[in-house]
Amino acid sequence: MNRRILISGASIAGPTVAFWLARHGFAPTVVERAPRLREGGNGVDLRGQAVDVAERMGIMSQTRAVAADVLGMSFVNAANRSVARIDMQAIRGGVAGTEVEIMRGDLAAILYETTKDDVEYIFGDSIRTMEQDDNGVTVTFEHGRMRRFDLVVGADGTHSTVRHLAFGPESQFLTHLGHYFASANADPGLGEQRWVTLYNQPGRVAGIYRSGTHAGAKVNFLFRSRPLTYDHRDVEQQKRLLSEAFGGLPWVVPELLAGALADPDFYFDALSQVRMGSWSSGRVALVGDAAHCASPAAGAGATLSLIGAYRLAGELSSAGGDHRIAFRRYEQGHRKMVERSQSSLFIGMIAPKSRPGIWARNTMAQLPLLAAMAAVERRLQPRALPLPDYESS
């Protein structure tokens, strides 16, 4: 039946696929490089079918209880005066009650608490090698003993180790989107409650994210750049790159930058997409950002992770554990949604590359037409087919 399944990554996609695998009678093990559950991260959205998945998991009430409750985006000038606002609730076109924005760390904690009694978790370790044969996969770990599994699922993000081992170097699959971003914890006194406050210079934006249900705040930086050469695990090198990009800017950028550089939860990465011709290779499959990161600019990572994880586990169950059938059906059912999300990027609105572009964005943001157009566009979007009910099949 291919019952023993190793999952790399304990953020969103990993615990979700583990939940459904355990529900369907498989024996999942989740390995996570970090020594403990990662608590950081920004707000993520659950929309459409992802809400259906969360409802079926029984976690939707918990998710709504800690929802971020952010009203929208406020664009300010150097004197901290608001020059434009975008009401995100209006843009959602009356469907705000069916969508939830939640901090990534909160969602990860809910998923872990929901699965920890039925799933084996290994923190502080990672996969070192994988060797497939006709009957399974032999896995060695950085710190643990060698083990044998029937299948391996890579849910370990944009810089996936599983993808590298099973498919090749990430340079074959990552598409650079011309920007880099960073995030960290911030002084909540520098932002407006329940708003994302953003300050622009051409090709650069610094912002403060203040949830309505959290005491703290997050700072986000985004800047245009050609591809940079750096080690994505060298945090000090990343901090130097951010300092070079934002040093000397007005508003409260100096305070935000100083706080970010001192924060142990500092995160920096390229804005990029993962594009692959196939999400499986033999007994190894990918899910979430490891398979198809749409980039944070798409705002769809958590949604795609929940839906993809649900489909992957469900197809394995429907196929009686036959990975050859299941992996093919999983991809066939999920790829169109991924492709739509990867084409929906809003970088230009957040970080216009010129002063005229900033002025035009601010002008458009104040027009009621923007919300009306967004609502119409949402209603014209093709409706996704209903999620299969794997438990009744």
N, C-alpha and C positions, 0 to 999 in steps of 0.2 A: 504493500500500500504506500510505500515511501513515507513512513510515519514520522521519522526523526528528521526535523527540519531546523537548520541553523539560520538565524536571522542576524545580520550585522547592522547595528544601529538601534538606539533606544530613544528616538525623538518622537516622531508622530507616525510615520509609515510603519516602522518596525513593530511597536507595541500593537498597532491596529491589526496588522496581518497576523501577529501572534494571537491576539484575542480570537479572531475568526478561525484560525487553524485549531486552537484548543477547543473551540465550540464544535468544530466538525470532527473531533476525535484524533487529531494529530498531536504530536509531542514537540512543541516548539521550544527552542533555546535562543535567547537573545544575548548577544555579546556587545558590549559598549566600551569604546576606548576610554571615555571619561571615567574617573574614579567614583562618580556618583551621578545622579540624575542632573542634567543640565537645567538650571533654573532661569537662565537669561533669555534674550530674544525679544523681538518686537511683536506688535499685534498681527495676528493672522486671521483670515476670514474663513468661515464655514458657510458655504452657499449651496443651494440646490440639492443635488443628490448627496452631498457630504452631510447635510442636515439629516437626510433619511438614514444614512449609515449610523450617525451618532444616536439617532432615536432608536434604531434596532439594537445598538449596543447598550442602551439604557443610561447613557451619560449626558443626554441633552439638558436635563434639569440642572446638573452640576455645571455644565458649560455656561448656561444662561446666568447662573448665579454669580459667576465671576467675569461676565462679559465686560469688555473694556469701556463701553458706553461713550465712545468718542463721537462728537457731533459733526466734525468736518475739519477742513484745513483753512488756516488763516495766514495770509501772506503779509509780511511786515517790511517796513523800510528800516534803515539804519537807526532811526530814532525810536524804533519799536512801535510805530503807529501802523495799525492795520490798513492796508491799501486794497485788499480784496479778500473775500471769503468764499469758500465753496461748501455748501451745505450737503454733506454726503447722504443724509437721510432723504433729502428731496431727490437727489440723483438716483437713489435706489428705487425710485418709482413706486413707492407704496408697498415694497416687499420687505421693509426693514424688520418686520416681526418674524420673518422666516429666515433671516440671516443673522449670524453672530460673529462679532469680532472679539477675539480672546487673545491674551498674551500667550506666546508660544510656550513659555515655561509652564503656565497654568494648564494648558491642554496636555502637555507631556506628563505633568504630574497626575492629572486625572486618568490618563491612559495607563500609566504605570500602576496606580492604586487599583485600577479595575482588573488588571491582568496578573499582578504579582503572585497571587495564590495559585494560579493555574499555569504559569509560565516560569521556566528556569531563566533567571537573569544572571549574567556574569559581567560585573563592572570592572573597570581598570585593566582591560585586556583587549586585544584585537587579533584579527586573522593575519597570520604571517604567510602561509602557503595553502594552496588547495590543489588536490590531485584527483581528477575524476576517473572513474572506470565504469564498467557496465552495471555495477551493482551499487554505487554510491560515491561519496566524496570523502577523501581523507584530508583532514584539516589540522594544521599546526597553528599554535597561537604564540604571540609574543612572550607570554608568561606562563600559560597553562599547558597541560599535557596534550598530546596528540589525541584527536577524537575522530570518530567515524559518523557521518550523517548520510541520510538518503538524498537530501536536497539542500541547497544553500540559497538564501535570499539576501540580496544586497539592498539594504534600506539605509545606507550610510552616507547619503547626501551627495552634493555636487562633486566632491573630491573622493568619491567612493573607492575604497580599497578593493572591494569585491569586483567592481567593474574593471579596475586596473588588472587584477589577476586573471579574470576570465575573458576579457575582451581586448585589453591592450592599454597603452598610455592614454591619459585623459585628453591630451592634445588632439586626439583623433575625433573627439566627441564634443568638446566645449567650443561654443561660438561666443567670442568676445563682443559685447554690446557697446563698447566705447566708453564705459564708465566704471568707476570704483566706488564702493560704499563702505561705511563703517558705522558701528553702533556701540553704545555703551550706556551705563546708567548716568543720570543727570540730576542736578539740583532742581527739584520740582518748583522752587520759587522763581525759576527763570521762564516758566511757561504758563499758558492759560489753561485753567481746568477744563477738561473735556474737549480740548482742541489740539490739533497738530499745528504748531506755529513754525512757519518757514521763512527764512531769509535767503534771498538770492543775490548772487553776483553772476555774470555771464558764465555758464557752464558749471556753476557750483551752487549748492544749496546746503544750508545747515538748518536743522529743525529739532524742535522739542515736542515729544509725544507725551501727553498727559492723559492717562485713563481716568474715567470718572469713578472707578472702583478700586484704585490703587494709590497708596500714599506717595510712591516714588514717581519718577519720570524717566524717559529714555531720550537720548540724543542720537540723531542720525545725520550723517554726512554723505553727500554724493557729489562726485566731480567727474568731468569729462577727461579722458586721457587715452592716448594710444596704449597698446598693450605694454605693461610693465614687467620687468624681470625681477621676481622676488620669490622667496620661500613662503608658501601659504601657512607654514607652521612657525615661522620666525616672527613673533609678535613685535619685537623691538624694531625690526626692519619695517614692518607695516606701520608702526606709529610714526616713524620718520617720514614715510611717504605721505601720511595724512597731515603731518605738521607742515610739510613743504607746500601742500595744496591749500591749506587754510590759514597759515600764519599771516598775521597782519590785517585780517578782515575785521570790520567794525561790528556793530550790534553787540550781542553777548557772545560772539564766537570765541574770543579769548578765554572766557570762563568755561564755555562748553568744551573747548579743545583741551584745556588743562585738566578738567574733570575726566574726560574720556581717556586721556593718556595715563592717568593714575588708576583707572578702573581695572581690576583683575578680570572682569567679564568683557573687556574690549574685544570687538570682533571686526575684522576687515576682510574684504574679498572683492574680486572682480564681479561686475554685473555681467552674467553670462547665462547662456542656455545650454542644456545638454540635448543633443539631437543624435539619435541612434536608429539604424536600420532595423535592429531587432533588440528586444529587451531580455532575451534568454540565450544561453549557450549551453547545450547539454542539460546537466542537472542544476544549473545556476540560473536564477532569474533576478531581475532588478525591479524595484518598485519605488515610487516617490521621486525625489530629486535625483537620486542616483540614475534613474532611467530617463527622466524627461524634465529636468528643472526648467521651468519657464522663465526664471529670474524673479527676484523680488518685485520688479517693476510690473509684473503681471498680476500680482496679488492673488495667485491661485495655488500656491504650493501646498498648503494644508488641505484645501479642498481636493486637489488631485491625489494627494497622498491617501486620504481616507477612502476615496472611491476606488483607487487602484488596488489598495490593500484588500478591500472587501472583495473585489472581483478576483484577485489572484487566489486568495484562500478559498473562495466559493467555487472557482473552476477546478481547483485541485480536489475538492470534495465531490463535485459532480462527476469528475472523471475517475473517481475511485482511486485517486493518488497517481494516476498516470500523468507524469509531468509533460510528456510530449504533446498530449491533447490539451491539457490544462493551460500550459504556457501560451500556446497558439490562440486559444479562445480568449484568454485574459487580454492579450494584446489586441485582438480584433475588436473586442468590446470597449477598449479604453483609448485607443489611439486617436480617434477623431476628436474627442474632448480635449486631449492634450494638444493637438495641432491648433484648435481654436484658441486655446489659452496662450500658446506660444506666439500667436499673431496679435494678441491684445496687450500692447505695451503703451505706457503713458510717460515715458522718460521726458519727452519734450515739454509736457505740461509742468512737470515738477522742476526740471532744471533746464530752462531755455538757454540756448547757447549765445544769445546776444541781448543787449539792452532793449532793442525794439521787440524782441521775442518776449522778454519779461513784461514789457508794457502791454503787449497784445494779450498775453495770458491773463494779466490782472484785469484788463478791460472785459475780456470774455467771461471771467469768473463772476463778475458782478451782474451779468445779464440773466434774467429769469429763463431766457431761451436755452441756456446751457443745461439746466435741469430738465426742461421739457424734452430737449433732443435726446438726452441720455435715457430718459424714461421710455421714449418711443423706441429707441434703439434696443433697449432691453426687451421690450415686448415683441420686437420683430426677430429676436434671436431664435434660431431653430431649437425647439424643445428636445432635450435628450430623451432617449427611450427610457422607460421605467427600469429601475434596477431589478435584476433577477432576484427571486426569492430562493436562494440556494437551500435554505433549511427545509423547504417544503418539496423540493425536487427529489 
